[in-house]
Amino acid sequence: MTHKMQVLAAIAAIAITAGLARGQNSMNAGISDAQAQQMLRSAHTVEQYHMLASYFHARQLVFEEKAQAEKQEWDRRSQVTAASYQKYPRPADSSRNRYEYFTYEAQQMSDQAAHYENLSASAK
């Protein structure tokens, strides 16, 4: 029973963190996801490139925070040696996969931000 409570508490903490990060994402970048998608298609000024770069930096931070939370969950799950945890796919494998996904997405956002920073520098 205690283990279930701990798992539920960890899931709730991740969900709350993701919600807060999503809220901070829109505040930091100053644009919504829909506006960013529209701007991706029509950006051609230095200001628009700066806004897109800051949008992608904010998204990168969100993915880095999610990766860090998942890394902690992966470490926690790796310590459990119960028989049900040894069947494939183990819960630790799931956490590892999510950690790798969030790390990959953070790198993609970083690359996008660098791309738009380069565009803004060359547009000046």
C-alpha positions, 0 to 999 in steps of 0.5 A: 500500500505504501509503495502505491502511495509513493508511486501516486505521489511521484506521478502527481508531482510530475504532472504538477511540474509539467503543468507549471512548466507549460504555464511558464513556457507560454509566459517566457516565450510570449507566444502560444503554440498556435502562434509559434506554428503560424510564425514558423511559416511566415517569419522573416523579420529579426523580431520574429526570429528572436521570438521563435528562438526564445520560444524554443529555448523555453520549450528546451527548458521544459523538456530538460525539467521533464528529463530530470524528473524522469531520471530521478524516477528511473534511478528510483525504479532501478533500485527495486528488485521485486520479481514483478519488476524483473519482467520485460519491459521493466518499469525502469526501462519505461523511465529510461525510455522517457528520459531519453525521449525528453533529452532528445526533444530538449536537444531538438529544441536547442537546435531549433533555437540556435537555427533561429538565432543564426537567422536573426543574426544574418537578417540584421 
